[in-house]
Amino acid sequence: MSIFSKATNLQQITPPWLNFEVLTPTAIEMKSGQTIDYRVKFRGFPLPWRSEITVWEPPFRFVDEQTRGPCKVWHHDHTFPERDGETVCKDSVSYAVLG
């Protein structure tokens, strides 16, 4: 989970075509209630995005939910189960688009 405990690492693991950028000043403390501002570009159009960490249970799980952005709903649950002595990263995303 260590890569996920630093919000700026999101830029490294997001597909480059989204031009993902963290806008919140660095030294972001990952914890329940923390909000993080980003910007992504979709088809060349910049889209502001704000999410809140609603669950923070290291090293097992965390959840981020969009509070402002391009989706009507965005709920992203990250879990880190152990399998054969290794950590597996599982993501579950529930979303609804605007419209």
C-alpha positions in Angstrom: 0.0 0.0 0.0 3.0 2.3 0.4 2.7 3.7 -3.2 -0.9 4.7 -2.4 0.0 6.5 0.8 1.4 9.4 -1.2 -1.2 11.3 -3.3 1.4 12.6 -5.8 2.1 9.0 -6.9 -1.3 9.0 -8.7 0.4 10.9 -11.5 2.8 8.0 -12.0 0.1 5.3 -12.2 -2.6 7.2 -14.2 -2.5 6.7 -18.0 -0.5 9.6 -19.6 -3.3 10.5 -22.1 -5.3 11.8 -19.2 -2.7 14.5 -18.4 -3.4 13.9 -14.7 -2.2 16.6 -12.4 -2.5 16.9 -8.6 -3.4 20.6 -7.8 -3.4 20.3 -4.0 -0.1 21.5 -2.6 2.2 18.6 -1.8 2.7 17.1 1.7 -0.8 15.8 1.5 -1.6 13.8 4.6 -3.6 10.7 3.6 -6.4 10.3 6.1 -10.1 10.1 6.4 -11.6 13.4 5.5 -8.7 14.6 3.4 -9.7 16.3 0.1 -7.4 16.3 -2.9 -7.8 18.5 -6.0 -6.7 17.2 -9.5 -7.1 18.1 -13.1 -7.5 15.6 -15.9 -7.8 16.3 -19.6 -10.4 14.5 -21.7 -10.2 15.0 -25.4 -8.1 18.1 -24.7 -10.6 19.7 -22.3 -9.4 20.3 -18.7 -11.7 18.8 -16.1 -11.4 19.8 -12.4 -11.8 16.9 -10.0 -12.0 16.8 -6.2 -12.1 13.7 -4.1 -12.3 13.0 -0.5 -10.7 10.0 1.3 -13.7 8.6 3.1 -12.1 5.5 4.5 -8.4 5.2 5.5 -7.5 1.8 6.9 -3.8 1.1 6.1 -2.5 -1.3 5.1 -5.8 -3.0 4.2 -8.1 -0.5 2.5 -8.9 3.0 1.5 -11.8 4.6 -0.3 -11.9 7.9 -2.3 -15.1 9.5 -3.5 -15.6 12.4 -5.9 -17.0 15.5 -4.4 -16.6 17.6 -7.5 -15.8 16.5 -11.0 -16.9 15.0 -14.3 -19.0 12.2 -12.9 -22.4 12.2 -11.1 -21.0 9.6 -8.7 -17.5 8.2 -8.3 -16.8 5.7 -5.4 -13.3 4.0 -5.6 -12.6 1.3 -3.1 -9.0 0.1 -2.9 -8.2 -3.2 -1.0 -4.9 -4.9 -0.5 -5.5 -8.6 0.3 -2.6 -11.0 0.8 -2.2 -13.9 -1.5 0.6 -16.5 -1.3 2.7 -14.1 0.9 2.3 -11.2 -1.6 0.0 -8.1 -1.6 -2.6 -7.9 -4.3 -4.1 -4.5 -5.2 -7.8 -4.7 -6.0 -9.9 -1.8 -7.2 -13.6 -1.5 -7.3 -15.1 1.6 -8.9 -18.8 2.5 -8.9 -19.7 5.5 -11.0 -22.4 7.3 -12.9 -21.8 9.8 -15.7 -23.6 13.1 -15.9 -26.5 13.4 -18.3 
